[in-house]
Each structure stands twice: as structure tokens, then as C-alpha cells.
Amino acid sequence: MGRVKSATRNIAFGYIGTVTTALMSFVLRTIFIRILDENLVGVNGLYTNILSILSMAELGIGTALNFSLYAPVAKGDTEKIKSYMLLYRKAYTFIAFIVAAIGIAITPFLPILIKDADNISTRDLTLYYYIFLFNTVSTYFVSYKYSLVNAEQKNYIQTNIITITKVITVILQILILVTTRNFYAFLLTDAAVQLIQKIFVSLYLNKLYPYLKDKNVTPLTKEESSVIWSKTRALVLLKVGDVARTQTDSLIISAFIKVAVVGVVDNYNMVLTSISNYVNIIMNSVISSFGNLIATESKEKQYEMFKVYKFFAAWFYGFSATGFFVLLSPLIDLWLGKSWLLPSAAVYLILTEYYLKGFRIVVANYRTAAGVFEQDRYLPIVQGLVNLVLSIVLVQKIGITGIYVGTVVSGLLANIVRPVVINRVCFDKGAAEYFIDSAKYVVSFVGTVLLLLSISSYVLENLTILSFAVMFVIICVVFNGIFIILFGRSEEFRYCYNLLKNKLNR
């Protein structure tokens, strides 16, 4: 199956899954907020974040091994695939026990991290946390098998399994909330469905790849293992720094402001994630295709595709970020009411980070496909330190807005440094062209946002569903019209246009 065809299938199933899970999550979130205490909403968001931090124990070995699988999969070298998967399985089993041990060790500190939740006992806080911990730990015994599926550019298999599981989970959790109004039952329902899914996935992938059960497996050579561990050591620093930069906001909010505010932020993040997933499906679906491209094509061809990839990100992240700048807070207002709104300054900083992340994803995904991990390994540590220091200092001076000042400033460091590394290492080029193109995209984005915010002050003066819909249509027409006028003659646009035209003519 060709790279474009594989990516197209992954994207198609990804969209189906995203639409389904977004709608189900929206309904579940609404019922969750209406029925349960606001502190439980915050605790749910906080524990999700803590477990994301604990997942740092994976420390990048999965990424390093995924990269290592591209070549043997492309060559059909089953024996070598078995060797890599054996190492992967052993590593993830070890990681599962490490996560469990660390998770249990931090249990006594939970009350310190949770501010103003006096109506929830320490016992309940602990038991809730253990349910979250079980879900995370059990994942490691199965998730490594997905690496082979994704290396074969069959991401849709994982997408479909996750979608079906999500639908079943949400339906059952809604029934549990409406009939019992019990948070324990809500969490245990999710844990039970997730456990059944993991058992199914293990059996299904064993059947799909029967050689995974072979006991006669040749260990990797010292040279091959050395390459993996070298990349993993670099990824350790990347992972630690990234967690310190992106996964600590909820902890700081809960510890310095109030745990219930974590739930308020979670509502914004849910909307952001639901919409950005549509873009990320395409962005992430081509990683394995890039891995194949790097293994088989010249650097000139790789660079052309990289520029197309960046153009697409600038367009779709720009479009979605523009919509968020104008409509995100009005949407929260219509959905939940003014009591669930964040300060405008904090929202604009969150959305600035979202837009800039679009450019970072392009570089990060290409870096992952190319296995370029060592060259900027210290950058995330610097970013993490900058974020933590700024966020903790500023949250005590200007509140929640200060947390996101730290997030944006630390993120900008990667927007500047990583393109230099990628262009030099992967394409043997300087980064001047990259930054010139980026500046054009950013300037057009800022100008369009300011124009549409000015228009929205009139259209949304009386906020209703109708005025919201009218403003959405205006955003679609104005942003895409301006973008096509400015960039419609570029080689990147012509490539995307011809690709779409060929697909429609088939």
C-alpha cells in the first residue's frame, strides 16, 4: 500500500473516530458537570494530568523503538521485527512496575496538591487516584504492540479500537451517572471497559501477527541495542523537559489557586482537543509515511514534503486557532454559563500556545520519523525550568494568567531552536527560509484574528446560537479567503490542490 493511500485510510478512519468520540465526550462532560460536585470535576482533571506525568517513566523508549521498526517493516524482515518487539515488551513490562511504584509512593502527597476540596475525604481522594493508576499501569502490558501496527502505516486499527471502546464507555458512564450519581461507579465503569479492551487488543494483535508469540527470537546485536539506548537517553531529557513544560499547569492551578479551577480549564481543553484532533489526525497519520519517505527518498524530496506539511499546519492550525480566538469563550458561555469562563488574558495565552504548537508539531513529527533526538536533547530541560519558574512566580502575582505566560515563553524556545536543528541535520540547509515562511504565516494570522475580533464585537453583541453560527460562517469565509489570496500561488498550495483533485477524480 502506497504512502498516500495509507495516510488517506488512516485519516478517514481517524475522522470518523474523532467525530464520534468528540460528540460522546461532549455529552458525557455536560452530564458530568450537571450531576457531580465541581471539586470532583477538578479532581478528575487533576488525576488525569498526574497520570500523564507518571507516564514519563516511558522515557521515550517507545519512540526510539518505533523509529527502529520503520526499516525492518519496509524490508519485510520478520526476524528483525521479532527482535525489536521482544526488547519492547521487556522494557514496557519493567516500566509498568516502575510507574506503579512511583504512583503508590506519591499517594501521601495528594492532599498537598489539592486545594479547597474539603468536602472530599482523604480516603476517597486516595481510592479515586488508585483507579486512575490501575488504568495507566495496565496499559503498558498491551500498548507496545501498537507500534508494529503503526510502523506498517495501519494506524486506523488503533483508531477504530479506541473509538469503539470510547462509545461503549461513554454510554455506560452516562447510564451510571444518571442512575447512581456515584463517582466511584463512574470511574470503575471506565476501568472495567478499558481492561476488557486491553485483553481483546492483546489477543487480536497476536492473531494478526502470530510471530509475536514465537519464543525462538534472536536478540538484537550490541550495535542495534546501542542505537536504541542512545536515542532513548536523548529522549529521556526530551520527555522530562516536555512534562515539566506541558503537564504541570493543572498541578500548579490545584496547589496555588483551587482544584475546582482545574475543571474549568479542562472544559476549555476538551473543546480545544476535540477540534484540534481533526487537524492532528492528518498531522500524526503521516509520521509513519515520513519514516518510509526518509528511508527511500532523497533529501530534496523530503524537504519538499516537509514544506507541504508545514504549509498544511499553518493553514489548518491557523484556521482553528482563529476560530478559537473569536468563539471559544462564547461557546463555553452558551454551553455552561458565565460562571465557567476564564479571564480573557488567560484564554488568549492558551490559544497563542495552541497556534505556536502547530509549527512545533511539524518539526517534532518529522524529528520522530527521522530519529533526530540527540541534537536538541537539553532544550526541553531548559524549557521545563523556564516554565516552572515563571509559572510559579507569576501565579502568585497575577493569578492563572501567569501560569500561561510561562507556558507560552517556554514554548517559543522550541519554535526558534528546533527548526534550526531539523533543517541542518535532515536537509543540510540553513533555517532562514523556514523562519521567513513562518513570519508570513504568523503576520497573516494575527491580522486576520484582529479583523475578525473587531467584527465579532458587533455580531456577538447579543450572544445567541444564531449569532454564534453567523460568526462561524464569517470566520470560515474571511480566514480561508485571505489565506488563499496570500498563499494560493505557492508550490505547497498547488501540491495540496492537485492531490485533492486527483482524489476527487478517482
C-alpha positions in Angstrom: 0.0 0.0 0.0 1.5 3.4 -1.0 2.3 6.2 1.5 -0.5 8.5 0.3 -3.1 5.6 0.3 -2.0 4.5 3.8 -2.2 8.1 5.1 -5.6 8.6 3.5 -7.1 5.5 5.1 -5.6 6.5 8.5 -7.1 10.0 8.1 -10.5 8.7 7.0 -10.9 6.4 10.0 -9.3 9.0 12.2 -12.0 11.5 11.3 -14.8 9.0 11.9 -13.3 8.2 15.3 -12.8 11.8 16.2 -16.3 12.9 15.3 -17.8 10.0 17.3 -15.6 10.5 20.4 -15.9 14.3 20.4 -19.7 14.1 20.4 -19.8 11.4 23.1 -17.3 13.2 25.2 -19.3 16.5 25.0 -22.5 14.8 26.1 -20.7 13.0 28.9 -18.9 16.1 30.1 -22.2 18.1 30.2 -23.9 15.4 32.3 -20.8 15.0 34.5 -20.8 18.8 35.3 -24.5 19.0 35.9 -24.6 16.0 38.3 -21.3 15.9 40.2 -19.7 18.4 42.5 -17.4 21.0 40.8 -14.5 19.7 43.0 -14.9 16.2 41.6 -14.7 17.7 38.1 -11.4 19.3 39.1 -10.1 16.1 40.8 -10.9 14.2 37.6 -8.9 16.6 35.5 -6.1 16.8 38.1 -5.6 13.0 38.3 -5.7 12.6 34.5 -2.8 15.1 34.5 -0.9 13.4 37.3 -1.0 10.1 35.4 0.2 11.8 32.3 3.2 12.9 34.2 3.7 9.4 35.6 3.7 8.2 32.0 7.0 10.0 31.8 8.5 6.7 33.0 8.2 5.5 29.4 11.1 8.0 28.9 11.0 7.8 25.1 11.9 4.1 24.6 8.7 3.7 22.7 9.6 6.5 20.3 13.1 5.2 19.8 11.8 1.7 19.0 9.0 2.9 16.7 11.7 4.6 14.7 13.8 1.5 14.6 10.9 -0.6 13.3 10.4 1.5 10.1 13.3 -0.1 8.2 12.7 -3.8 9.0 8.9 -3.3 8.3 9.7 -1.6 5.0 12.0 -4.6 4.1 9.6 -7.3 5.4 12.3 -8.5 7.8 10.2 -10.6 10.2 13.1 -11.9 12.3 14.4 -8.4 13.0 10.8 -7.2 13.8 10.6 -10.0 16.4 13.9 -9.0 17.9 12.8 -5.3 18.4 9.3 -6.3 19.7 10.9 -8.6 22.3 13.0 -5.8 23.6 10.0 -3.5 23.5 7.9 -6.0 25.6 10.5 -6.4 28.2 11.1 -2.7 28.5 7.4 -1.9 28.9 6.8 -4.6 31.5 9.6 -3.1 33.5 8.1 0.4 33.0 4.7 -0.7 34.2 6.2 -1.8 37.6 8.1 1.5 37.8 5.0 3.6 37.2 3.1 1.5 39.8 5.8 2.0 42.4 6.2 5.8 41.8 2.4 6.2 41.7 2.0 4.5 45.1 4.9 6.5 46.5 3.3 9.9 45.8 0.0 8.9 47.4 0.7 10.7 50.7 1.3 14.0 48.9 -2.2 14.1 47.2 -3.8 16.3 49.9 -1.0 18.9 49.4 -1.7 19.1 45.7 -5.4 19.6 46.1 -6.5 22.9 47.5 -10.0 23.7 48.8 -11.6 20.3 48.4 -12.7 19.9 52.0 -15.9 18.1 51.0 -13.9 15.1 49.7 -12.3 12.9 52.3 -8.6 11.8 52.0 -9.7 8.2 51.8 -11.9 9.0 48.7 -9.2 11.1 47.1 -6.8 8.1 47.5 -9.1 5.5 46.2 -10.1 7.6 43.2 -6.4 8.0 42.5 -5.7 4.3 42.6 -8.4 3.6 40.0 -6.6 6.1 37.7 -3.3 4.5 38.5 -4.6 1.0 37.6 -5.8 2.2 34.2 -2.4 3.7 33.4 -0.2 0.8 34.6 -2.3 -1.9 32.8 -1.9 0.0 29.5 1.8 -0.8 29.3 1.3 -4.5 29.0 -0.5 -4.1 25.7 0.3 -0.7 24.1 3.7 -1.8 22.8 2.0 -4.0 20.3 0.5 -1.0 18.6 4.0 0.1 17.5 4.1 -2.6 14.8 0.6 -1.6 13.6 1.7 2.0 13.2 5.0 1.2 11.7 3.0 -0.7 8.9 1.0 2.6 8.4 -2.1 0.9 9.7 -2.9 3.5 12.4 -6.6 3.1 11.6 -6.6 -0.3 13.5 -5.7 1.5 16.8 -8.1 4.4 15.9 -11.1 2.0 15.4 -10.4 0.1 18.6 -10.2 3.3 20.6 -13.4 4.7 19.0 -15.5 1.6 19.7 -14.2 1.5 23.3 -14.9 5.2 23.8 -18.5 4.8 22.6 -19.2 1.8 24.9 -17.5 3.6 27.9 -19.4 6.8 27.5 -22.8 5.1 27.1 -22.3 3.1 30.2 -20.9 6.0 32.2 -23.8 8.2 31.3 -26.2 5.5 32.5 -24.2 5.2 35.7 -24.2 8.9 36.3 -27.9 9.3 35.7 -28.9 6.3 37.8 -26.4 6.4 40.7 -24.7 9.8 40.7 -21.7 8.0 42.1 -18.1 8.9 41.2 -16.7 5.5 42.2 -19.2 3.8 39.9 -18.3 6.2 37.1 -14.5 5.5 37.4 -14.9 1.7 37.8 -17.0 1.5 34.7 -14.3 3.1 32.7 -11.7 0.8 34.3 -13.7 -2.3 33.5 -14.2 -1.4 29.9 -10.6 -0.4 29.4 -9.4 -3.7 30.9 -11.7 -5.7 28.5 -10.3 -3.7 25.6 -6.7 -4.4 26.6 -7.4 -8.1 26.7 -9.1 -8.0 23.3 -6.2 -6.0 21.8 -3.6 -8.4 23.0 -5.5 -11.4 21.6 -6.3 -9.6 18.3 -2.8 -8.4 17.6 -1.4 -11.8 18.5 -3.7 -13.3 15.8 -2.8 -10.5 13.3 0.9 -11.0 13.9 1.3 -14.6 15.1 5.1 -14.4 15.1 4.8 -12.1 18.1 4.2 -15.3 20.1 7.3 -17.1 18.8 9.7 -18.0 21.6 12.6 -18.5 19.2 13.7 -14.9 18.9 17.3 -13.7 18.1 18.3 -10.9 20.4 19.4 -7.6 18.9 23.1 -7.1 18.3 25.1 -4.9 20.6 25.3 -2.3 17.8 21.5 -2.3 17.3 20.8 -2.1 21.0 23.3 0.7 21.4 21.5 2.8 18.8 18.2 2.4 20.6 19.6 3.2 24.0 21.5 6.2 22.6 18.3 7.6 21.3 16.4 6.7 24.4 19.0 8.5 26.6 18.4 11.6 24.5 14.6 11.1 24.7 14.8 10.9 28.5 15.8 14.6 28.6 13.2 15.4 25.9 10.5 13.7 27.9 11.4 15.1 31.3 11.5 18.6 30.0 8.3 18.3 28.0 6.4 17.0 31.0 7.8 19.9 33.1 6.6 22.3 30.4 3.2 20.9 29.4 1.9 18.7 32.2 2.4 20.8 35.3 -0.2 23.6 34.7 -3.0 21.6 36.4 -0.8 20.8 39.4 0.1 24.5 39.8 -3.5 25.6 39.5 -4.7 23.0 42.0 -1.9 23.7 44.5 -1.9 27.6 44.3 -5.4 28.5 43.2 -8.2 25.9 43.7 -8.8 22.4 42.5 -12.2 23.4 41.1 -10.5 25.7 38.6 -8.7 22.7 37.1 -12.2 21.6 36.0 -12.9 25.0 34.4 -9.6 24.8 32.5 -10.5 21.2 31.5 -13.6 22.4 29.8 -11.6 24.7 27.6 -9.0 22.0 26.9 -11.8 19.5 26.0 -13.1 21.8 23.3 -9.6 22.6 22.1 -8.6 18.9 22.0 -11.9 17.9 20.3 -11.4 20.3 17.4 -7.6 20.1 17.2 -7.9 16.3 16.9 -9.3 16.8 13.4 -6.0 18.5 12.4 -3.8 16.1 14.4 -5.3 13.1 12.7 -3.7 14.3 9.4 -0.6 15.6 11.2 0.0 12.3 13.0 -1.2 9.9 10.3 1.7 10.8 8.1 4.5 10.1 10.6 4.9 6.5 9.5 4.7 7.7 5.9 7.5 10.1 6.6 9.5 7.3 8.1 9.1 5.4 4.9 9.9 8.5 2.8 13.1 9.1 4.7 14.2 5.5 4.2 13.6 5.6 0.5 13.7 9.1 -1.0 16.3 11.9 -1.5 16.7 14.8 0.9 15.4 17.2 -1.8 12.2 15.2 -2.0 12.0 15.0 1.8 12.4 18.8 2.1 9.6 19.4 -0.5 7.2 17.2 1.6 8.3 18.9 4.8 7.4 22.3 3.3 4.0 21.0 2.3 3.5 19.5 5.7 4.3 22.9 7.3 2.0 24.7 4.9 -0.8 22.5 5.8 -0.2 23.0 9.5 -0.1 26.8 9.1 -3.4 26.7 7.3 -5.4 24.4 9.5 -3.9 25.4 12.8 -4.3 29.0 11.8 -7.9 28.4 10.8 -8.8 26.6 14.0 -6.9 29.0 16.2 -8.7 31.9 14.6 -12.0 30.3 15.3 -11.0 29.7 18.9 -9.8 33.3 19.5 -13.2 34.5 18.4 -15.6 31.8 19.5 -14.1 29.7 22.3 -15.3 31.8 25.3 -18.7 32.5 23.7 -19.1 28.7 23.2 -18.3 28.0 26.9 -20.8 30.7 27.8 -23.5 29.2 25.7 -22.7 25.7 26.9 -22.2 26.1 30.6 -22.7 29.7 31.5 -20.6 32.7 32.5 -19.5 31.1 35.9 -17.3 28.7 33.9 -15.4 31.3 31.9 -11.7 32.0 32.3 -10.2 35.5 32.2 -9.7 36.7 28.6 -6.0 37.2 29.0 -5.5 33.6 30.1 -7.6 32.3 27.2 -5.6 34.3 24.6 -2.4 33.0 26.0 -3.7 29.4 25.9 -4.7 30.0 22.3 -1.3 31.6 21.4 0.3 28.4 22.7 -2.1 26.3 20.7 -1.2 28.2 17.5 2.6 28.1 18.0 2.3 24.4 18.9 1.1 23.8 15.3 4.5 24.7 14.0 6.3 22.7 16.7 4.2 19.6 15.8 5.5 19.8 12.2 9.1 19.7 13.4 8.5 17.2 16.2 6.8 14.7 14.0 9.4 14.9 11.3 12.1 14.6 14.0 10.3 11.5 15.3 10.2 9.9 11.8 13.9 10.8 11.2 15.1 9.6 14.6 16.7 13.0 15.3 16.6 13.0 19.1 20.1 13.7 20.4 20.9 17.1 18.9 18.5 19.2 20.9 18.2 16.9 24.0 18.9 19.6 26.5 16.3 22.1 25.1 13.3 20.6 26.9 15.1 20.7 30.2 15.6 24.4 29.8 12.0 24.8 28.6 10.7 22.9 31.6 12.7 25.0 34.1 11.7 28.3 32.4 8.0 27.2 32.5 8.1 26.1 36.2 9.9 29.2 37.4 7.8 31.7 35.5 4.5 29.9 36.2 5.1 29.5 40.0 6.3 33.1 40.4 3.7 34.7 38.2 0.7 32.7 39.5 1.2 34.3 42.9 1.3 37.8 41.4 -1.3 37.8 38.5 -3.2 34.5 39.1 -3.9 31.9 36.4 -2.8 34.2 33.6 0.8 34.0 35.0 0.8 30.2 34.5 0.2 30.5 30.8 2.8 33.3 30.4 5.3 30.6 31.4 3.8 28.1 29.0 4.0 30.5 26.0 7.5 31.8 26.7 8.9 28.3 27.2 7.2 27.0 24.1 8.8 29.8 22.0 12.2 28.5 22.7 11.4 25.3 20.8 9.8 27.3 17.9 13.2 29.0 17.5 15.8 26.2 18.2 14.3 23.1 16.7 13.8 24.3 13.2 17.5 25.2 13.1 18.4 21.6 14.2 16.0 19.9 11.8 17.0 21.9 8.7 20.7 21.4 9.4 20.6 17.7 10.3 17.8 16.4 8.0 18.1 18.6 4.9 21.7 20.1 5.1 20.1 23.6 4.9 20.0 26.7 7.0 16.7 27.7 8.7 16.4 31.2 7.1 13.7 30.1 4.6 11.8 28.3 7.4 11.6 31.4 9.5 10.7 33.7 6.6 7.8 31.5 5.7 6.8 31.2 9.3 6.8 35.0 9.7 4.5 35.3 6.7 2.0 32.8 8.2 2.1 34.5 11.6 1.6 38.0 10.3 -1.4 37.0 8.2 -2.8 35.0 11.1 -2.5 38.0 13.6 -4.0 40.4 11.1 -6.9 38.1 10.4 -7.6 37.5 14.1 -7.7 41.2 14.8 -10.1 41.8 11.9 -12.4 39.0 13.0 -12.4 40.1 16.7 -13.4 43.5 15.6 -16.3 42.1 13.5 -17.3 39.8 16.4 -17.8 42.7 18.7 -20.9 43.6 16.6 -22.1 40.2 15.6 -21.8 38.7 19.1 -23.0 41.7 21.0 -26.2 39.7 21.8 -24.9 36.2 22.1 -27.3 33.5 20.8 -26.9 30.3 18.9 -27.9 32.1 15.7 -25.3 34.9 16.1 -22.7 32.3 17.0 -23.4 30.4 13.8 -23.3 33.6 11.7 -19.9 34.4 13.2 -18.7 30.9 12.5 -19.6 31.3 8.8 -17.9 34.7 8.6 -14.7 33.2 10.1 -14.7 30.4 7.5 -15.1 32.8 4.6 -12.7 35.5 5.8 -9.8 33.4 7.0 -9.8 30.9 4.1 -10.3 33.7 1.6 -7.4 35.7 3.0 -5.2 32.6 3.2 -5.9 31.6 -0.4 -5.3 35.2 -1.7 -1.9 35.3 0.1 -0.6 31.8 -0.5 -2.7 30.3 -3.3 0.1 30.6 -5.8 2.7 28.8 -3.7 4.1 25.4 -4.7 2.8 24.0 -1.4 -0.8 25.1 -2.2 -0.6 23.6 -5.7 0.6 20.3 -4.4 -2.3 20.1 -1.9 -4.8 21.2 -4.6 -3.6 18.7 -7.1 -3.6 15.9 -4.5 -7.2 16.7 -3.6 -8.2 17.0 -7.2 -6.7 13.6 -8.1 -8.5 12.0 -5.2 -11.9 13.5 -6.2 -11.4 12.4 -9.8 -10.9 8.7 -8.9 
